[in-house]
């Protein structure tokens, strides 16, 4: 940490590997957000790519008492696989997840330790029961229950979905935040709400119905936490004001606090009665700041809990990484447990990123593939990083050609929020988790990018500069 002012991430990592020495342990990993070893390693994965080798490091948890040197050497000793990557001429080295246990200094390469319990990665999913149930309102709900439930629940509240999307309660079991909570013993659940479109008042009832269903079918709930995104962020904020007896705390991500229904709208009373942590991109602070300032006028009410605000130094709407989501929920749980959050109430999140790779010779085109398709919005996710786009010769604000193996060729503007393009134009933007999102700019209009392009998961793609 003391060397970071003089080095970039790549040189820091190389310095540690080539000149091992006893560095001081990370003082308190739980309080370091983006400046800890795990993040430096994760971000360095891109910077270390060369024409011969590509290093892919998964999420690594650094616990108290472990040093950078220990962590790096354990990683390098645990090389898991070597395979040909999508980019011709490169080889990919995958490093396994590594957890250094508190106090013991023991390394676990195929599992994760929480307290006295140990869950191995190769079978933990088999210990999860997933069910889809409908509640009286007609909402569809997905509930994932670990075998050893700890009597705590997390309910996820999704954002706006255009009318006609259909009732979908999609739990992505690959998400870091969901995996972490299931391993810890939490039930993780989501509701589709009873209808598409703008829905707030009825959505509150739908979330309450889901919570009560879990209580009635699974047993007593000691804590029920909420996470809402966009319109869902507004929904969990209303729940924090109106139903403190049901919920322990809420993380509101990119909360769209101005969303209203046309008929019989409801309004905030600015009296949240449980801890609320707003995780917000820097471009959308206005409504959140106003809400918190209004709450400050009510702090003389003993039941009011002043919300926390974490500002993400990134433009966008609801554009946060899995690690940021996990850390926000971690801190919310600590807040609820200890009943205080003085040091974490206001936080700026600094992103360690590299936006150029001068060490790599630019190629005429880059080759990759479709790694997933969003289950609701049907956007296309490609395995291209910002650094790879630069290496191809494509900077933000420029157009590029995207060629799929099925013969589809798209003219795409590579940019960032807000997108100054005509409606129904193709756009591409970087996701903070390190991939490229390709979609149609329609402002929640009726679009299906994947179907329009005829793209399926696994399909090869080439990105090249648009002809001048």
C-alpha positions in Angstrom: 0.0 0.0 0.0 2.9 2.3 0.8 4.2 1.9 -2.7 1.0 2.7 -4.6 1.8 6.4 -5.1 4.9 5.5 -7.2 3.6 2.5 -9.1 0.7 1.5 -11.3 -1.1 -1.8 -10.6 1.0 -3.8 -13.0 4.3 -2.7 -11.7 3.1 -3.1 -8.1 2.1 -6.7 -8.8 5.4 -7.5 -10.6 7.4 -5.9 -7.8 5.8 -8.2 -5.2 6.2 -11.3 -7.3 9.8 -10.7 -8.4 11.0 -9.3 -5.1 9.2 -11.1 -2.3 9.5 -9.5 1.2 7.5 -9.3 4.3 4.9 -6.6 3.8 2.6 -5.4 6.5 -0.8 -7.3 6.6 -3.8 -5.5 5.3 -4.9 -3.5 8.5 -8.6 -4.1 8.2 -9.9 -5.6 4.9 -13.5 -5.1 5.8 -13.0 -1.3 5.8 -11.0 -1.1 2.6 -13.3 -0.9 -0.4 -11.3 -0.6 -3.6 -7.8 -0.2 -2.3 -7.3 -3.7 -1.0 -5.2 -6.5 -2.4 -8.1 -8.4 -3.9 -9.1 -5.5 -6.0 -5.6 -4.7 -7.1 -5.2 -8.3 -8.2 -8.6 -8.4 -10.0 -7.9 -5.1 -11.8 -4.3 -6.2 -12.7 -5.7 -9.2 -14.5 -6.3 -7.0 -17.5 -3.1 -5.0 -17.2 -1.0 -8.2 -17.2 -2.3 -9.4 -20.6 0.3 -9.7 -23.3 0.4 -11.2 -26.8 1.4 -14.6 -25.2 -0.5 -14.8 -22.0 -3.8 -13.7 -20.4 -4.2 -13.9 -16.7 -7.8 -14.2 -15.3 -8.0 -13.9 -11.5 -11.4 -14.5 -9.8 -12.6 -12.8 -6.7 -10.2 -13.3 -3.8 -11.1 -12.7 -0.2 -8.3 -11.3 2.0 -8.7 -11.9 5.7 -7.0 -10.3 8.6 -3.5 -11.6 9.2 -2.6 -12.3 5.6 0.0 -10.4 3.6 0.2 -9.6 -0.1 3.1 -11.9 -0.5 1.3 -14.8 1.1 -1.7 -14.3 -1.0 0.2 -14.0 -4.3 2.3 -17.1 -3.7 -0.6 -19.2 -2.7 -2.4 -18.1 -5.9 0.6 -18.8 -8.1 1.0 -22.3 -6.5 -2.7 -23.1 -7.2 -2.8 -22.7 -11.0 -5.9 -24.5 -12.1 -6.0 -24.6 -15.8 -4.4 -23.6 -19.1 -6.6 -23.3 -22.1 -6.8 -21.4 -25.4 -8.7 -18.1 -25.0 -11.0 -16.5 -27.6 -8.2 -14.3 -28.8 -6.0 -16.1 -31.2 -2.4 -16.5 -30.1 -3.2 -16.0 -26.4 -3.3 -18.5 -23.7 -5.4 -18.1 -20.6 -4.3 -19.0 -17.1 -7.2 -19.4 -14.6 -6.4 -19.0 -10.9 -8.8 -20.5 -8.4 -10.6 -18.7 -5.7 -8.5 -18.5 -2.5 -9.6 -17.7 1.0 -7.1 -17.1 3.8 -8.9 -17.8 7.0 -8.9 -15.5 10.0 -6.3 -16.3 12.7 -5.4 -19.7 11.2 -3.6 -18.6 8.1 -5.0 -21.7 6.4 -5.6 -21.6 2.6 -8.8 -23.2 1.2 -8.7 -23.5 -2.5 -12.1 -25.1 -3.2 -14.4 -23.5 -0.7 -15.1 -20.6 1.7 -15.2 -20.4 5.4 -17.8 -18.5 7.5 -17.3 -19.0 11.2 -17.2 -22.7 11.9 -18.9 -23.9 8.7 -17.1 -24.9 5.5 -18.9 -25.2 2.2 -17.0 -26.7 -0.7 -17.4 -25.0 -4.1 -17.9 -28.3 -5.9 -21.1 -29.2 -4.1 -22.6 -26.1 -2.4 -25.1 -25.6 -5.2 -26.5 -29.1 -4.6 -27.3 -28.0 -1.1 -29.6 -25.2 -2.3 -33.3 -25.7 -3.0 -34.9 -23.4 -5.5 -38.6 -23.0 -5.8 -41.0 -20.8 -7.8 -44.2 -19.9 -6.0 -47.1 -17.5 -6.7 -48.5 -15.4 -4.0 -52.2 -14.2 -3.7 -51.6 -11.1 -5.7 -50.5 -13.1 -8.7 -46.8 -12.2 -8.4 -44.3 -14.9 -9.3 -41.5 -15.5 -6.7 -38.3 -17.3 -6.8 -36.9 -18.6 -3.4 -33.4 -20.1 -3.0 -33.0 -21.9 0.4 -29.7 -23.3 1.7 -29.9 -26.6 3.6 -28.6 -25.0 6.8 -30.8 -21.9 6.8 -29.7 -19.3 9.4 -33.2 -17.8 9.6 -32.2 -14.7 7.8 -33.6 -13.5 4.4 -32.6 -11.2 1.6 -35.3 -10.0 -0.8 -34.2 -8.5 -4.1 -36.5 -5.9 -5.7 -36.0 -5.3 -9.4 -36.4 -2.1 -11.4 -38.7 -1.0 -14.1 -39.6 -3.5 -16.8 -41.6 -2.4 -19.9 -45.2 -3.6 -20.2 -45.2 -6.9 -22.0 -42.0 -8.2 -20.5 -43.9 -10.9 -18.5 -43.6 -11.9 -14.9 -40.0 -13.0 -14.3 -38.3 -13.6 -11.0 -34.8 -14.3 -12.0 -32.1 -15.2 -9.4 -28.7 -15.4 -11.1 -26.9 -18.0 -9.1 -23.6 -16.9 -10.6 -23.7 -13.4 -9.0 -21.2 -12.9 -6.3 -23.7 -11.3 -3.9 -26.2 -14.1 -4.2 -23.5 -16.8 -3.9 -22.1 -15.2 -0.8 -25.4 -15.0 1.0 -26.4 -18.5 0.2 -23.1 -19.8 1.4 -23.6 -17.9 4.6 -27.0 -19.5 5.1 -29.4 -16.8 3.9 -32.5 -17.4 2.0 -32.4 -15.2 -1.2 -35.7 -14.4 -2.8 -37.1 -12.2 -5.6 -40.6 -11.2 -6.7 -41.7 -10.3 -10.2 -44.4 -8.0 -8.7 -47.9 -8.6 -9.9 -47.5 -6.7 -13.2 -45.0 -5.0 -15.5 -44.5 -1.2 -15.9 -44.4 1.4 -13.2 -45.5 -0.3 -10.0 -44.8 1.1 -6.5 -47.8 0.9 -4.1 -48.8 -2.7 -5.2 -45.1 -3.7 -5.2 -44.9 -3.0 -1.5 -47.7 -5.5 -0.9 -46.0 -8.0 -3.2 -42.8 -7.8 -1.3 -44.6 -8.1 2.0 -46.5 -11.2 0.7 -43.2 -12.8 -0.3 -41.7 -12.1 3.1 -44.8 -13.5 4.9 -44.8 -16.6 2.7 -41.3 -17.4 3.7 -42.1 -16.8 7.3 -45.2 -19.1 7.1 -43.5 -21.9 5.1 -39.9 -21.9 6.4 -40.2 -20.6 9.9 -39.3 -17.6 12.1 -37.2 -14.9 10.4 -34.7 -13.1 12.6 -33.6 -10.6 10.0 -35.0 -9.7 6.6 -32.8 -7.5 4.4 -33.8 -5.7 1.2 -31.9 -4.8 -1.9 -33.6 -2.7 -4.6 -32.3 -1.4 -7.9 -33.7 1.7 -9.8 -37.4 1.6 -9.2 -36.7 -1.2 -6.8 -34.6 1.2 -4.9 -37.6 3.5 -4.4 -39.7 0.5 -3.3 -37.3 -0.6 -0.6 -37.1 3.0 0.6 -40.9 3.1 1.0 -40.7 -0.2 2.8 -38.1 1.2 5.2 -40.6 4.0 6.0 -43.7 2.0 6.3 -42.9 -1.5 7.5 -40.0 -1.4 10.0 -41.5 -4.4 11.9 -40.9 -6.6 8.8 -37.4 -5.5 7.7 -34.0 -5.0 9.3 -32.3 -2.8 6.6 -32.2 -1.9 2.9 -29.6 -1.3 0.2 -31.0 1.0 -2.5 -29.0 0.9 -5.7 -29.5 3.7 -8.2 -32.8 4.4 -6.4 -35.3 6.1 -8.8 -37.0 8.1 -6.0 -39.0 10.2 -8.4 -40.9 7.3 -9.9 -44.7 7.7 -9.5 -47.7 5.8 -10.7 -50.3 7.7 -12.7 -53.2 6.6 -10.6 -53.2 7.0 -6.8 -49.5 7.7 -6.4 -47.8 7.5 -3.0 -45.2 9.8 -1.6 -42.3 9.6 0.9 -42.8 10.8 4.4 -39.0 11.0 4.9 -39.1 9.0 8.2 -37.1 5.8 7.4 -37.3 3.6 10.5 -34.6 1.1 9.6 -31.0 1.6 8.2 -31.0 2.4 4.5 -27.7 2.6 2.5 -28.0 4.4 -0.9 -25.4 3.1 -3.4 -25.5 5.7 -6.2 -23.6 6.6 -9.3 -22.2 10.2 -9.2 -24.5 11.3 -12.1 -27.7 10.5 -10.0 -27.1 12.1 -6.7 -29.6 14.9 -6.8 -32.8 13.1 -5.7 -30.8 11.0 -3.1 -29.2 14.1 -1.6 -32.6 15.8 -1.4 -34.2 12.8 0.3 -31.4 12.6 2.9 -31.6 16.4 3.6 -35.4 16.0 4.1 -34.7 13.1 6.6 -32.3 15.3 8.5 -35.2 17.7 9.3 -36.9 14.8 11.1 -33.9 13.4 13.1 -35.5 14.7 16.3 -38.0 11.8 15.9 -36.3 9.0 17.9 -37.6 6.4 15.4 -36.0 8.0 12.3 -32.7 6.4 11.1 -30.6 8.8 9.0 -29.6 6.9 5.7 -26.1 6.4 4.5 -24.9 7.5 1.1 -22.1 5.7 -0.9 -21.2 7.6 -4.1 -19.8 5.5 -6.9 -17.3 7.6 -9.0 -18.8 6.4 -12.2 -21.3 7.9 -14.6 -24.4 5.8 -15.3 -27.7 4.6 -13.9 -27.6 1.6 -11.6 -24.2 0.8 -13.0 -22.4 -0.9 -10.1 -20.2 -4.0 -9.8 -21.0 -7.2 -8.0 -18.2 -6.4 -5.5 -19.8 -3.0 -4.8 -23.2 -4.6 -4.2 -21.7 -7.2 -1.9 -19.7 -4.7 0.1 -22.7 -2.4 0.5 -24.8 -5.3 1.9 -21.9 -6.4 4.1 -21.8 -2.9 5.7 -25.5 -2.7 6.1 -25.5 -6.0 8.0 -22.7 -4.7 10.2 -24.8 -1.5 10.8 -27.8 -3.5 11.8 -25.8 -5.8 14.1 -23.9 -3.1 15.9 -26.6 -0.4 15.7 -24.1 2.3 14.6 -22.6 3.4 11.3 -20.8 6.6 12.0 -17.7 5.9 10.0 -19.5 4.5 7.0 -22.4 6.8 6.6 -20.8 8.7 3.8 -18.3 7.1 1.4 -16.7 7.8 -1.9 -15.9 4.7 -3.9 -12.7 5.0 -5.9 -12.3 2.7 -8.9 -8.8 1.3 -9.8 -8.9 1.1 -13.5 -6.5 1.1 -16.5 -7.9 2.6 -19.7 -4.9 2.0 -22.0 -2.4 -0.7 -22.7 0.6 0.9 -24.4 2.5 -2.3 -24.0 0.2 -4.1 -26.4 0.5 -3.5 -30.1 -2.9 -2.6 -31.6 -4.5 -5.1 -33.8 -6.9 -4.5 -36.7 -9.7 -6.3 -35.0 -10.5 -8.1 -31.8 -12.1 -11.5 -31.4 -14.4 -12.6 -28.6 -17.7 -14.2 -27.9 -21.1 -13.7 -26.4 -20.9 -14.9 -22.8 -24.5 -14.2 -21.8 -27.8 -12.6 -22.7 -29.7 -10.6 -20.1 -32.8 -12.7 -19.2 -35.1 -9.6 -19.1 -33.7 -6.9 -21.3 -32.1 -9.3 -23.8 -28.9 -7.2 -24.0 -25.8 -9.0 -25.4 -22.8 -9.4 -23.1 -19.4 -9.8 -24.8 -16.1 -10.7 -23.2 -14.3 -7.4 -24.2 -12.6 -5.2 -21.6 -12.1 -1.4 -21.9 -8.4 -2.0 -22.4 -9.1 -4.4 -25.3 -11.3 -1.8 -27.0 -8.5 0.7 -26.8 -6.0 -1.9 -28.1 -8.3 -2.4 -31.1 -8.2 1.3 -31.8 -11.7 2.1 -30.6 -12.1 4.9 -28.1 -15.3 6.0 -26.3 -17.5 8.1 -28.5 -16.4 6.3 -31.7 -18.3 3.9 -33.9 -17.2 0.3 -34.6 -18.3 -2.7 -36.6 -19.5 -5.7 -34.6 -19.5 -8.9 -36.8 -21.1 -12.0 -35.5 -20.5 -15.5 -36.7 -24.0 -15.8 -38.1 -23.3 -13.0 -40.6 -24.9 -10.1 -38.7 -22.9 -6.9 -38.9 -23.9 -4.0 -36.7 -22.8 -0.3 -36.6 -22.4 0.4 -32.9 -21.5 3.5 -31.0 -19.1 2.7 -28.1 -19.7 5.2 -25.3 -20.8 5.9 -21.8 -23.8 7.3 -20.0 -25.6 9.4 -21.1 -25.8 8.1 -24.7 -26.2 10.9 -27.3 -27.6 8.7 -30.1 -30.8 8.4 -31.9 -33.5 6.2 -30.5 -33.2 2.5 -31.5 -29.5 2.9 -32.4 -27.0 0.2 -31.3 -24.8 1.2 -28.4 -22.0 -0.6 -26.4 -20.8 0.3 -23.0 -18.3 -1.0 -20.4 -19.7 -2.8 -17.4 -17.7 -2.4 -14.1 -17.4 -6.1 -13.8 -15.2 -6.1 -16.9 -17.3 -6.9 -19.9 -19.0 -5.1 -22.8 -22.7 -4.7 -23.0 -24.3 -4.4 -26.5 -27.9 -3.2 -26.7 -30.4 -1.0 -28.5 -30.8 2.5 -27.1 -34.6 2.6 -26.6 -35.2 4.1 -23.2 -37.2 1.1 -22.0 -38.9 0.8 -25.4 -40.0 -2.6 -26.8 -36.7 -4.1 -28.1 -35.0 -7.5 -28.1 -31.4 -6.9 -29.1 -30.3 -10.6 -29.0 -33.2 -11.7 -31.2 -32.7 -8.8 -33.6 -29.1 -9.7 -34.1 -29.7 -13.5 -34.1 -27.1 -14.0 -31.4 -26.9 -16.9 -29.0 -24.6 -17.5 -26.0 -21.2 -18.8 -27.2 -21.3 -17.2 -30.6 -18.0 -15.7 -31.9 -17.8 -12.0 -32.6 -15.2 -9.7 -34.1 -15.1 -6.0 -33.2 -13.2 -3.6 -35.6 -13.0 0.2 -36.1 -15.8 1.6 -38.3 -14.5 2.6 -41.7 -13.7 6.3 -41.9 
